[in-house]
Amino acid sequence: MLKDPAVAGLMAFSGATGGNATENVSRVFIQLKPLDHRDASSDQIIQRLRPIVAKIAGVKFFMQSGQDINVGGRVSRTQYQYTLTDTNMEELNAWAPKFEQAMRKLPSLQDVASDQQIAAPHVAIDIDRDVASRLAISPQLIVATLREPNAS
């Protein structure tokens, strides 16, 4: 992104910080050069950067131009958002993905996404503290071991 002649710099936040609700999300803020020092609008630059960032394996980029006025109280991955609600969670879980897939088929829309995380991978661990204590293993050691990528 920094190789683009219209980009002046960038800054990123990863993990549950900087407006990110979960650990598996990052936000990248791109500072563009002033309009009189670049050859394109911010939306044109986004379209120019799309094929470049699409090559990064395992990452999905959602890009939007910064707005002087934002309507709504939530930080969103996309410039526009539609909220689907239901008092019946099973019904919502069944219909939300169908709604999202139907919207993805519309050629006029880009970056269709859902913040519903029913299919997101996760792990829950129960520590048997009595057994861990007998073995002189602290909960902190267990957590540190699980976080260590090269632990064996």
C-alpha positions in Angstrom: 0.0 0.0 0.0 2.9 2.4 0.8 4.1 1.9 -2.8 1.0 3.6 -4.2 2.0 7.2 -5.1 -1.2 8.7 -3.4 -0.5 7.1 0.0 1.4 9.2 2.5 1.4 6.7 5.4 -0.5 4.2 7.4 -1.2 3.0 10.9 -2.7 -0.3 12.1 -4.4 -1.7 15.2 -4.6 -5.5 15.8 -6.6 -7.5 18.3 -9.3 -6.3 20.6 -8.4 -2.6 20.6 -8.8 0.5 18.5 -12.4 -0.2 17.7 -11.9 -3.9 17.2 -14.3 -6.1 19.1 -12.4 -9.4 18.7 -8.8 -10.7 18.7 -8.9 -11.7 15.0 -9.5 -8.2 13.6 -7.2 -5.5 12.5 -7.8 -2.0 11.3 -5.4 -0.2 8.9 -5.8 3.6 8.5 -4.3 4.9 5.3 -3.4 8.6 5.1 -3.6 9.9 1.6 -1.6 12.8 0.2 -3.6 16.0 -0.2 -5.9 16.0 -3.2 -3.7 18.4 -5.2 -0.7 16.1 -4.8 -2.4 12.9 -6.0 -4.0 11.7 -9.2 -7.2 10.1 -8.0 -10.1 10.4 -5.5 -10.0 8.3 -2.3 -12.6 5.9 -3.9 -10.5 5.5 -7.0 -7.5 4.7 -4.9 -9.4 2.1 -3.0 -10.3 0.4 -6.3 -6.7 0.6 -7.3 -5.5 -1.0 -4.0 -8.1 -3.8 -4.0 -6.2 -6.2 -6.3 -3.0 -5.5 -4.4 -4.4 -6.3 -1.0 -6.4 -9.3 -2.3 -3.0 -11.1 -2.8 -2.4 -11.2 0.9 -3.2 -14.8 2.0 -5.5 -15.3 4.9 -6.7 -11.7 5.0 -9.9 -10.0 3.9 -9.7 -6.3 3.5 -12.7 -4.0 3.7 -11.8 -0.5 2.6 -13.8 2.7 2.9 -13.2 6.4 2.5 -13.2 8.4 5.7 -16.2 10.6 6.1 -16.5 14.0 7.8 -19.8 13.0 9.3 -20.6 9.5 10.3 -24.2 8.4 11.0 -24.7 5.7 13.6 -22.9 4.6 16.7 -21.1 1.5 15.5 -17.7 1.1 13.9 -18.3 -0.9 10.7 -16.1 -2.7 8.2 -18.1 -1.2 5.4 -19.3 2.2 4.5 -22.9 1.3 4.7 -24.5 -1.3 7.0 -27.8 -3.0 7.3 -28.8 -4.5 10.6 -30.9 -7.7 10.6 -32.6 -8.5 13.9 -34.9 -11.2 15.2 -36.2 -12.2 18.6 -35.7 -15.8 17.6 -31.9 -16.5 17.6 -32.3 -19.8 15.6 -34.3 -18.0 12.9 -31.7 -15.2 12.8 -28.9 -17.7 12.5 -30.7 -19.4 9.7 -31.6 -16.4 7.7 -28.7 -14.0 8.2 -26.3 -16.1 6.0 -28.9 -16.4 3.3 -29.5 -12.7 3.3 -25.8 -12.1 3.1 -25.3 -14.5 0.2 -28.2 -12.8 -1.7 -26.6 -9.4 -1.2 -23.2 -10.8 -2.4 -24.8 -11.6 -5.7 -25.7 -8.0 -6.4 -23.1 -6.6 -8.8 -23.6 -3.0 -7.4 -22.3 -4.0 -4.0 -18.7 -4.6 -2.8 -17.4 -5.8 0.5 -20.6 -7.5 1.7 -19.8 -8.8 5.1 -21.5 -10.0 8.3 -20.4 -9.4 11.9 -22.3 -12.5 13.0 -19.8 -14.9 14.3 -21.7 -18.1 14.8 -19.3 -20.0 12.6 -16.1 -18.3 13.9 -13.6 -20.8 15.2 -13.1 -20.7 18.9 -11.7 -22.9 21.7 -13.0 -23.0 25.3 -10.7 -24.6 27.9 -11.7 -25.7 31.4 -8.8 -26.0 33.8 -9.1 -28.6 36.5 -7.5 -26.4 39.1 -7.2 -29.1 41.7 -5.2 -31.4 39.4 -3.1 -28.4 38.1 -2.4 -27.4 41.7 -1.3 -31.0 42.7 1.1 -30.9 39.7 2.4 -27.4 40.7 1.0 -25.9 37.4 -0.4 -22.4 37.7 -3.3 -21.2 35.6 -0.9 -18.5 34.4 1.5 -21.1 33.1 -1.3 -22.9 31.2 -2.4 -19.6 29.6 1.2 -18.7 28.7 1.8 -22.2 27.2 -1.4 -22.0 25.1 -0.4 -18.5 23.8 3.1 -19.6 22.9 3.1 -20.5 19.2 6.2 -22.8 19.5 5.2 -24.6 22.6 5.7 -28.4 22.4 
